[in-house]
Amino acid sequence: MKTSLRSILLVLVSLLAALALAQDRTFVTIATGGTGGVYYVYGGGLANLLGQWIPGVEATAEATAASVDNVKLVEAGRAELAFSLSDTAADAYNGSGSFTAPVPVRAVAVLYNNYTHIVALEGSGIETVADLAGKRVSTGAAGSGTEVIALRVLEAAGLSEADITQDRLGASESAAALKDRRIDAFFWSGGLPTAAVLDLANSPGTTLKLVGSGELVEPLQASYGPQYQSAELPAGTYNNAEPVTVVAVANVLLTSAEADPELIYQITMNMIENREQLAAIHPEAAKLSLESAVAGSPIPFHAGAARYYEEQGQTVATE
């Protein structure tokens, strides 16, 4: 009887200790993207960094459909940090596009540029965006920033969803479908290189056709704002012999306006000051710097992030 009582007391003590420990920890969920894209890899590296350098923080990276869904996860309180394309972030802040009302999102850092990949197979006859008419095309996963950009690029080229047979697949699924000839082309908005596209480019017997879209930047800016820029996808990225000019959009790490300022300060500081650790995770992470982190955000910065940047002599917009 005494042994049983002692065992029960030990269990209770252990439970109370575990509860006390959990109360001293801060859990941070990072909404990323599909497992074949840069967001997921970058987010995993960021989660490891935050858990290592900020006492009491336990961070995890969650695979998602990316930008649009990520904003909604932050709004619902199910993610503390989220990766987003800057055009999606601007839509959320302004209550336009995929959002029927403004979402109180704030920037933590501008990360790197996403390149609009339009991927077909050599010999398919697809040379321009207009050539997608009548083709089976993946426009990105439902709820992704890729889907937003894809539909806007089609519109800028004079096409609509009705002009294509539309699939809604993520990067890995799109690459597999193109390899198997189940689709004719796919859109993907991502950093360089995107693993799923690189793997496809290196598949035996597969030669990719990367379709340019840079000529559509001007109509995109006229309709949707300055977030759209042109950028060169370098030769050799996916075994392509020549560079390809495409639509590019910056990526933003964002949070809720209601997030704890001290937590966001610590996250911002440790991201910037330990960025070499992130750079070892993926080449795109090497582009993060104190100067680039504050350049070109379409939304105001969170007060906690702004405090760190201003301590470092940078000026940022807040609300």
ABEGO torsion letter per residue (X at the ends): XAAAAAAAAAAAAAAAAAAAAAAABBBBBBBBBBAABAAAAAAAAAAAAAAAABBGBBBBBBBBAEAAAAAAAAAAGABABBBBBAAAAAAAAAGBEABABBBBBBBABBABBBBBBBBBBBGAGBABAAAABGBBBBAEBBGBAAAAAAAAAAAAAGBBAAABBBBBBBAAAAAAAAAAGABABBBBBBBOBBAAAAAAAABBGBBBBBBBAAAAAAAAAAAAEAABBBBBBBBGAAGBABBBBBBBBBBBBBBBAABBAAAAAAAAAAAAAAAAAAAAABAAAAABBAAAAABGBABBBBAAAAAAAAAAGBBBBBX
